[in-house]
Amino acid sequence: MTKRVDDESGTADALRFLERFAVIMSDSGYPRMAARVLAALLIADDGRRTAAELADMLQVGPSAVSGAVKYLMRVGMVTRERDPGERRDHYRVDQTAWYKAAASSDEVFRRFEEGARDGVEVLGTDTPAGARMDETRRFFAFLRREVPQLLHKWNEVNAQPAEQSGDPDRAVR
């Protein structure tokens, strides 16, 4: 049976999951509060929350939520929206955020590849340090070639109904 976050029975389990998932994101480099806010938005059935709802759910002050939301908006993970006639902003996870993050990684990969190439020129390929830099260069060149293909494949798989996608991890909705 699926527990809904908005149901009393699912709240405690969902909050424990939220904190575990936030730790994973935090360990991967996200600021801790931003990770908690993002996790809170991800587990919301409607995918959105107000700042007050987030502060209440996470038991933190409004300024902590404000800073986290600003960070998440800046990195493109969260959008802000307002319903007509309302004064409160709602924050929502951008459903394409993970895809966009992977797609924009090419620039980061390019910079690493170029930096490693410079290192190879300085150190030479006949030294252990130069060989490591060359492996680094080749690795990022590989990622630059392969990630676009993976993203294309993701679009194909994600566009199919769950039963037809061939993705064993995809839940049938």
DRENNUKE-174537 format. One record per residue (C-alpha): residue number from 0; residue in three letters; x, y, z. Coordinates in nm, 2 decimals, decimal comma. Example, Ala and Ser with C-alpha at 12.3 -4.5 7.8 and 13.67 -1.06 7.14 Angstrom:
<pts>
pt pos = 0; code = ALA; x = 1,23; y = -0,45; z = 0,78
pt pos = 1; code = SER; x = 1,37; y = -0,11; z = 0,71
</pts>
This chain:
<pts>
pt pos = 0; code = MET; x = 0,00; y = 0,00; z = 0,00
pt pos = 1; code = THR; x = 0,13; y = 0,34; z = -0,09
pt pos = 2; code = LYS; x = 0,14; y = 0,60; z = 0,19
pt pos = 3; code = ARG; x = 0,07; y = 0,95; z = 0,10
pt pos = 4; code = VAL; x = 0,27; y = 1,23; z = 0,27
pt pos = 5; code = ASP; x = -0,04; y = 1,42; z = 0,33
pt pos = 6; code = ASP; x = -0,19; y = 1,13; z = 0,52
pt pos = 7; code = GLU; x = -0,11; y = 1,10; z = 0,89
pt pos = 8; code = SER; x = 0,00; y = 0,74; z = 0,85
pt pos = 9; code = GLY; x = 0,26; y = 0,83; z = 0,59
pt pos = 10; code = THR; x = 0,40; y = 1,14; z = 0,75
pt pos = 11; code = ALA; x = 0,65; y = 0,99; z = 0,99
pt pos = 12; code = ASP; x = 0,79; y = 0,75; z = 0,73
pt pos = 13; code = ALA; x = 0,80; y = 1,02; z = 0,47
pt pos = 14; code = LEU; x = 0,99; y = 1,26; z = 0,70
pt pos = 15; code = ARG; x = 1,24; y = 0,99; z = 0,78
pt pos = 16; code = PHE; x = 1,29; y = 0,92; z = 0,41
pt pos = 17; code = LEU; x = 1,32; y = 1,29; z = 0,35
pt pos = 18; code = GLU; x = 1,61; y = 1,32; z = 0,59
pt pos = 19; code = ARG; x = 1,78; y = 1,01; z = 0,45
pt pos = 20; code = PHE; x = 1,75; y = 1,14; z = 0,10
pt pos = 21; code = ALA; x = 1,87; y = 1,49; z = 0,20
pt pos = 22; code = VAL; x = 2,18; y = 1,32; z = 0,35
pt pos = 23; code = ILE; x = 2,25; y = 1,16; z = 0,02
pt pos = 24; code = MET; x = 2,22; y = 1,49; z = -0,16
pt pos = 25; code = SER; x = 2,43; y = 1,67; z = 0,11
pt pos = 26; code = ASP; x = 2,70; y = 1,41; z = 0,09
pt pos = 27; code = SER; x = 2,70; y = 1,47; z = -0,29
pt pos = 28; code = GLY; x = 2,77; y = 1,84; z = -0,25
pt pos = 29; code = TYR; x = 2,44; y = 2,01; z = -0,19
pt pos = 30; code = PRO; x = 2,42; y = 2,25; z = 0,10
pt pos = 31; code = ARG; x = 2,24; y = 2,07; z = 0,38
pt pos = 32; code = MET; x = 1,93; y = 2,30; z = 0,41
pt pos = 33; code = ALA; x = 1,89; y = 2,31; z = 0,03
pt pos = 34; code = ALA; x = 1,90; y = 1,93; z = 0,02
pt pos = 35; code = ARG; x = 1,63; y = 1,91; z = 0,29
pt pos = 36; code = VAL; x = 1,41; y = 2,16; z = 0,10
pt pos = 37; code = LEU; x = 1,46; y = 1,98; z = -0,23
pt pos = 38; code = ALA; x = 1,37; y = 1,65; z = -0,06
pt pos = 39; code = ALA; x = 1,06; y = 1,80; z = 0,10
pt pos = 40; code = LEU; x = 0,94; y = 1,92; z = -0,24
pt pos = 41; code = LEU; x = 1,02; y = 1,59; z = -0,41
pt pos = 42; code = ILE; x = 0,80; y = 1,40; z = -0,16
pt pos = 43; code = ALA; x = 0,51; y = 1,64; z = -0,18
pt pos = 44; code = ASP; x = 0,23; y = 1,47; z = -0,37
pt pos = 45; code = ASP; x = 0,15; y = 1,79; z = -0,56
pt pos = 46; code = GLY; x = 0,52; y = 1,87; z = -0,59
pt pos = 47; code = ARG; x = 0,50; y = 2,21; z = -0,43
pt pos = 48; code = ARG; x = 0,50; y = 2,39; z = -0,10
pt pos = 49; code = THR; x = 0,50; y = 2,74; z = 0,04
pt pos = 50; code = ALA; x = 0,79; y = 2,87; z = 0,24
pt pos = 51; code = ALA; x = 0,58; y = 2,85; z = 0,55
pt pos = 52; code = GLU; x = 0,49; y = 2,49; z = 0,48
pt pos = 53; code = LEU; x = 0,85; y = 2,40; z = 0,42
pt pos = 54; code = ALA; x = 0,96; y = 2,57; z = 0,74
pt pos = 55; code = ASP; x = 0,69; y = 2,39; z = 0,94
pt pos = 56; code = MET; x = 0,77; y = 2,05; z = 0,78
pt pos = 57; code = LEU; x = 1,14; y = 2,09; z = 0,84
pt pos = 58; code = GLN; x = 1,11; y = 2,26; z = 1,17
pt pos = 59; code = VAL; x = 1,34; y = 2,55; z = 1,08
pt pos = 60; code = GLY; x = 1,31; y = 2,92; z = 1,06
pt pos = 61; code = PRO; x = 1,19; y = 3,12; z = 0,75
pt pos = 62; code = SER; x = 1,54; y = 3,25; z = 0,68
pt pos = 63; code = ALA; x = 1,68; y = 2,90; z = 0,65
pt pos = 64; code = VAL; x = 1,41; y = 2,81; z = 0,39
pt pos = 65; code = SER; x = 1,46; y = 3,14; z = 0,21
pt pos = 66; code = GLY; x = 1,83; y = 3,08; z = 0,17
pt pos = 67; code = ALA; x = 1,78; y = 2,73; z = 0,06
pt pos = 68; code = VAL; x = 1,51; y = 2,82; z = -0,20
pt pos = 69; code = LYS; x = 1,73; y = 3,10; z = -0,34
pt pos = 70; code = TYR; x = 2,01; y = 2,85; z = -0,39
pt pos = 71; code = LEU; x = 1,78; y = 2,59; z = -0,55
pt pos = 72; code = MET; x = 1,63; y = 2,85; z = -0,78
pt pos = 73; code = ARG; x = 1,98; y = 2,97; z = -0,88
pt pos = 74; code = VAL; x = 2,09; y = 2,62; z = -0,97
pt pos = 75; code = GLY; x = 1,77; y = 2,55; z = -1,16
pt pos = 76; code = MET; x = 1,62; y = 2,28; z = -0,94
pt pos = 77; code = VAL; x = 1,32; y = 2,48; z = -0,82
pt pos = 78; code = THR; x = 1,08; y = 2,73; z = -0,97
pt pos = 79; code = ARG; x = 0,86; y = 2,98; z = -0,80
pt pos = 80; code = GLU; x = 0,50; y = 3,02; z = -0,89
pt pos = 81; code = ARG; x = 0,20; y = 3,21; z = -0,75
pt pos = 82; code = ASP; x = -0,17; y = 3,12; z = -0,80
pt pos = 83; code = PRO; x = -0,39; y = 3,40; z = -0,92
pt pos = 84; code = GLY; x = -0,53; y = 3,60; z = -0,64
pt pos = 85; code = GLU; x = -0,29; y = 3,46; z = -0,38
pt pos = 86; code = ARG; x = -0,01; y = 3,64; z = -0,21
pt pos = 87; code = ARG; x = 0,20; y = 3,34; z = -0,12
pt pos = 88; code = ASP; x = 0,46; y = 3,20; z = -0,35
pt pos = 89; code = HIS; x = 0,48; y = 2,82; z = -0,40
pt pos = 90; code = TYR; x = 0,80; y = 2,65; z = -0,48
pt pos = 91; code = ARG; x = 0,81; y = 2,35; z = -0,71
pt pos = 92; code = VAL; x = 1,07; y = 2,11; z = -0,83
pt pos = 93; code = ASP; x = 1,14; y = 2,16; z = -1,19
pt pos = 94; code = GLN; x = 1,06; y = 1,81; z = -1,34
pt pos = 95; code = THR; x = 1,33; y = 1,85; z = -1,59
pt pos = 96; code = ALA; x = 1,60; y = 1,97; z = -1,35
pt pos = 97; code = TRP; x = 1,80; y = 1,64; z = -1,33
pt pos = 98; code = TYR; x = 1,80; y = 1,62; z = -1,71
pt pos = 99; code = LYS; x = 1,90; y = 1,99; z = -1,74
pt pos = 100; code = ALA; x = 2,18; y = 1,94; z = -1,49
pt pos = 101; code = ALA; x = 2,32; y = 1,64; z = -1,69
pt pos = 102; code = ALA; x = 2,28; y = 1,83; z = -2,02
pt pos = 103; code = SER; x = 2,46; y = 2,13; z = -1,89
pt pos = 104; code = SER; x = 2,75; y = 1,92; z = -1,76
pt pos = 105; code = ASP; x = 2,92; y = 1,94; z = -2,10
pt pos = 106; code = GLU; x = 3,07; y = 2,27; z = -2,02
pt pos = 107; code = VAL; x = 3,21; y = 2,14; z = -1,69
pt pos = 108; code = PHE; x = 3,34; y = 1,83; z = -1,87
pt pos = 109; code = ARG; x = 3,50; y = 2,05; z = -2,15
pt pos = 110; code = ARG; x = 3,68; y = 2,26; z = -1,89
pt pos = 111; code = PHE; x = 3,82; y = 1,95; z = -1,72
pt pos = 112; code = GLU; x = 3,92; y = 1,81; z = -2,05
pt pos = 113; code = GLU; x = 4,10; y = 2,12; z = -2,16
pt pos = 114; code = GLY; x = 4,26; y = 2,17; z = -1,82
pt pos = 115; code = ALA; x = 4,39; y = 1,81; z = -1,83
pt pos = 116; code = ARG; x = 4,51; y = 1,86; z = -2,18
pt pos = 117; code = ASP; x = 4,72; y = 2,16; z = -2,06
pt pos = 118; code = GLY; x = 4,85; y = 1,94; z = -1,78
pt pos = 119; code = VAL; x = 4,96; y = 1,67; z = -2,03
pt pos = 120; code = GLU; x = 5,15; y = 1,94; z = -2,23
pt pos = 121; code = VAL; x = 5,32; y = 2,06; z = -1,92
pt pos = 122; code = LEU; x = 5,40; y = 1,72; z = -1,77
pt pos = 123; code = GLY; x = 5,45; y = 1,52; z = -2,08
pt pos = 124; code = THR; x = 5,30; y = 1,18; z = -2,15
pt pos = 125; code = ASP; x = 5,61; y = 1,00; z = -2,05
pt pos = 126; code = THR; x = 5,58; y = 1,08; z = -1,68
pt pos = 127; code = PRO; x = 5,34; y = 0,91; z = -1,43
pt pos = 128; code = ALA; x = 5,18; y = 1,25; z = -1,36
pt pos = 129; code = GLY; x = 5,14; y = 1,32; z = -1,73
pt pos = 130; code = ALA; x = 4,99; y = 0,98; z = -1,78
pt pos = 131; code = ARG; x = 4,73; y = 1,04; z = -1,50
pt pos = 132; code = MET; x = 4,65; y = 1,38; z = -1,66
pt pos = 133; code = ASP; x = 4,60; y = 1,21; z = -2,00
pt pos = 134; code = GLU; x = 4,37; y = 0,95; z = -1,85
pt pos = 135; code = THR; x = 4,18; y = 1,24; z = -1,69
pt pos = 136; code = ARG; x = 4,16; y = 1,41; z = -2,02
pt pos = 137; code = ARG; x = 4,04; y = 1,10; z = -2,20
pt pos = 138; code = PHE; x = 3,78; y = 1,03; z = -1,93
pt pos = 139; code = PHE; x = 3,62; y = 1,37; z = -1,97
pt pos = 140; code = ALA; x = 3,64; y = 1,35; z = -2,35
pt pos = 141; code = PHE; x = 3,45; y = 1,02; z = -2,31
pt pos = 142; code = LEU; x = 3,18; y = 1,17; z = -2,09
pt pos = 143; code = ARG; x = 3,14; y = 1,46; z = -2,34
pt pos = 144; code = ARG; x = 3,07; y = 1,20; z = -2,62
pt pos = 145; code = GLU; x = 2,85; y = 0,97; z = -2,42
pt pos = 146; code = VAL; x = 2,63; y = 1,18; z = -2,20
pt pos = 147; code = PRO; x = 2,44; y = 1,34; z = -2,49
pt pos = 148; code = GLN; x = 2,36; y = 0,99; z = -2,62
pt pos = 149; code = LEU; x = 2,24; y = 0,88; z = -2,28
pt pos = 150; code = LEU; x = 2,02; y = 1,18; z = -2,25
pt pos = 151; code = HIS; x = 1,87; y = 1,11; z = -2,59
pt pos = 152; code = LYS; x = 1,80; y = 0,75; z = -2,48
pt pos = 153; code = TRP; x = 1,65; y = 0,88; z = -2,16
pt pos = 154; code = ASN; x = 1,41; y = 1,09; z = -2,36
pt pos = 155; code = GLU; x = 1,30; y = 0,79; z = -2,56
pt pos = 156; code = VAL; x = 1,25; y = 0,56; z = -2,26
pt pos = 157; code = ASN; x = 1,08; y = 0,83; z = -2,05
pt pos = 158; code = ALA; x = 0,84; y = 0,91; z = -2,33
pt pos = 159; code = GLN; x = 0,71; y = 0,55; z = -2,34
pt pos = 160; code = PRO; x = 0,43; y = 0,42; z = -2,12
pt pos = 161; code = ALA; x = 0,58; y = 0,24; z = -1,82
pt pos = 162; code = GLU; x = 0,47; y = -0,10; z = -1,94
pt pos = 163; code = GLN; x = 0,65; y = -0,05; z = -2,28
pt pos = 164; code = SER; x = 0,96; y = 0,13; z = -2,17
pt pos = 165; code = GLY; x = 1,17; y = -0,18; z = -2,09
pt pos = 166; code = ASP; x = 1,28; y = 0,00; z = -1,77
pt pos = 167; code = PRO; x = 1,26; y = -0,24; z = -1,48
pt pos = 168; code = ASP; x = 1,30; y = 0,04; z = -1,23
pt pos = 169; code = ARG; x = 1,01; y = 0,25; z = -1,37
pt pos = 170; code = ALA; x = 0,70; y = 0,23; z = -1,16
pt pos = 171; code = VAL; x = 0,37; y = 0,17; z = -1,34
pt pos = 172; code = ARG; x = 0,16; y = 0,48; z = -1,28
</pts>
